[in-house]
Amino acid sequence: MTAGTISAKWSTWAPYVQSVLRVAAAAMFILFGTTKLFAFPAGVPPNGGTVPLMSQIGLGAILEVFGGGLLLVGLFTRPVAFLLAGEMAVAYFQFHAPKAFWPTLNGGVPAALYCFIWLYFSAAGAGPWSLDARRAK
């Protein structure tokens, strides 16, 4: 097998890797919400508790848990991903950017990265391993 053949075969897996990225990113994203809502796997620092449900951070946590769940299974991926990209943009500019310019210094790397990951899925869709793909058939 030549390098060109391997590269050509690997590129045919791109849609499936897209689905794997969606599932992995959504599973980790859900944990941000469960930390805030249920103190799982750990509570919100400094005391390890939860956030008030009827607050801006509580609303964000609800979006993270339920929106992340929809993305995990790939249901309504495009609109949900677009909504979550917006949530992450707000999180970055409202909570992280005022602390410092650089994302590595202001703690905003996850928010910025998730913003662009969800923006990608809002344009690209869920991939073949999703409920959206099953519904389309």
C-alpha positions as CSV (number, residue, x, y, z in Angstrom):
1,M,0.0,0.0,0.0
2,T,1.3,3.4,-0.9
3,A,1.0,6.6,1.1
4,G,-1.4,8.0,-1.5
5,T,-3.6,4.9,-1.1
6,I,-3.7,5.2,2.6
7,S,-4.5,8.9,2.4
8,A,-7.3,8.2,-0.1
9,K,-8.8,5.5,2.1
10,W,-8.5,7.6,5.3
11,S,-10.2,10.5,3.7
12,T,-13.3,8.3,3.1
13,W,-13.6,8.1,6.8
14,A,-14.1,11.9,7.2
15,P,-17.9,11.8,7.7
16,Y,-17.5,9.1,10.4
17,V,-14.8,10.9,12.2
18,Q,-17.1,13.9,12.1
19,S,-19.7,11.9,14.0
20,V,-17.0,10.7,16.5
21,L,-15.9,14.3,17.1
22,R,-19.5,15.3,17.7
23,V,-20.1,12.6,20.2
24,A,-16.8,13.1,22.1
25,A,-17.2,16.9,22.2
26,A,-20.9,16.7,23.3
27,A,-20.0,14.1,26.1
28,M,-17.4,16.4,27.5
29,F,-19.6,19.5,27.1
30,I,-22.4,17.9,29.1
31,L,-20.0,17.6,32.0
32,F,-19.7,21.4,32.2
33,G,-23.5,21.6,32.7
34,T,-23.7,18.7,35.2
35,T,-21.0,20.3,37.3
36,K,-23.1,23.5,37.6
37,L,-26.5,21.8,37.9
38,F,-25.8,18.6,39.9
39,A,-22.3,19.0,41.3
40,F,-21.2,16.0,39.2
41,P,-18.5,14.9,38.8
42,A,-17.5,17.8,41.1
43,G,-19.2,20.9,42.3
44,V,-18.6,24.5,41.3
45,P,-15.6,26.1,43.0
46,P,-14.9,27.3,45.6
47,N,-17.3,25.4,47.8
48,G,-18.3,22.6,45.4
49,G,-22.0,23.4,45.2
50,T,-24.4,24.1,42.4
51,V,-25.5,27.3,40.7
52,P,-28.9,28.9,41.1
53,L,-31.2,27.4,38.4
54,M,-32.9,30.7,37.7
55,S,-29.7,32.6,36.9
56,Q,-27.7,33.3,33.7
57,I,-25.2,30.6,34.6
58,G,-28.1,28.2,35.5
59,L,-29.6,28.8,32.1
60,G,-26.2,28.1,30.5
61,A,-26.0,24.9,32.5
62,I,-29.4,23.8,31.2
63,L,-28.3,24.5,27.7
64,E,-25.1,22.6,28.2
65,V,-26.8,19.5,29.6
66,F,-29.8,19.3,27.3
67,G,-28.3,20.8,24.2
68,G,-25.2,18.7,24.7
69,G,-27.5,15.6,25.0
70,L,-29.2,16.4,21.7
71,L,-25.8,16.8,20.1
72,L,-24.6,13.6,21.7
73,V,-27.3,11.6,19.8
74,G,-27.2,14.0,16.8
75,L,-30.8,15.2,17.0
76,F,-31.6,18.7,15.6
77,T,-27.8,19.2,15.4
78,R,-27.7,22.3,13.2
79,P,-30.0,24.6,15.2
80,V,-28.8,23.3,18.6
81,A,-25.2,23.6,17.6
82,F,-25.8,27.2,16.4
83,L,-27.5,28.1,19.7
84,L,-24.7,26.5,21.8
85,A,-22.1,28.3,19.6
86,G,-23.8,31.6,20.6
87,E,-23.9,30.6,24.3
88,M,-20.2,29.9,24.2
89,A,-19.5,33.2,22.5
90,V,-21.4,35.0,25.2
91,A,-19.6,33.0,27.9
92,Y,-16.3,34.0,26.4
93,F,-16.9,37.7,25.9
94,Q,-18.9,38.2,29.1
95,F,-17.0,36.1,31.6
96,H,-13.5,35.4,30.2
97,A,-12.4,38.3,27.9
98,P,-12.7,41.0,30.6
99,K,-10.1,39.2,32.7
100,A,-7.3,39.2,30.2
101,F,-6.7,39.4,26.4
102,W,-5.2,36.0,25.8
103,P,-7.6,33.0,26.2
104,T,-4.9,31.0,28.0
105,L,-4.7,33.7,30.6
106,N,-8.4,34.4,31.0
107,G,-9.5,30.8,31.2
108,G,-11.5,31.0,28.1
109,V,-9.9,28.3,25.9
110,P,-12.8,25.8,26.4
111,A,-15.5,28.5,25.7
112,A,-13.7,29.7,22.5
113,L,-12.9,26.2,21.3
114,Y,-16.5,25.0,21.9
115,C,-17.8,28.1,20.1
116,F,-16.0,27.1,16.9
117,I,-16.7,23.4,17.3
118,W,-20.4,24.0,17.6
119,L,-20.3,26.6,14.8
120,Y,-18.7,23.9,12.6
121,F,-21.5,21.4,13.4
122,S,-24.2,24.0,12.7
123,A,-22.8,24.2,9.2
124,A,-21.7,20.6,8.6
125,G,-24.4,18.7,10.4
126,A,-24.1,15.7,12.6
127,G,-22.5,13.2,10.3
128,P,-23.8,9.7,9.3
129,W,-23.8,8.2,12.8
130,S,-26.7,10.4,14.2
131,L,-30.4,10.5,14.6
132,D,-30.5,13.3,12.1
133,A,-29.1,11.0,9.5
134,R,-31.6,8.3,10.4
135,R,-34.5,10.7,10.1
136,A,-33.3,11.8,6.7
137,K,-33.7,8.3,5.3
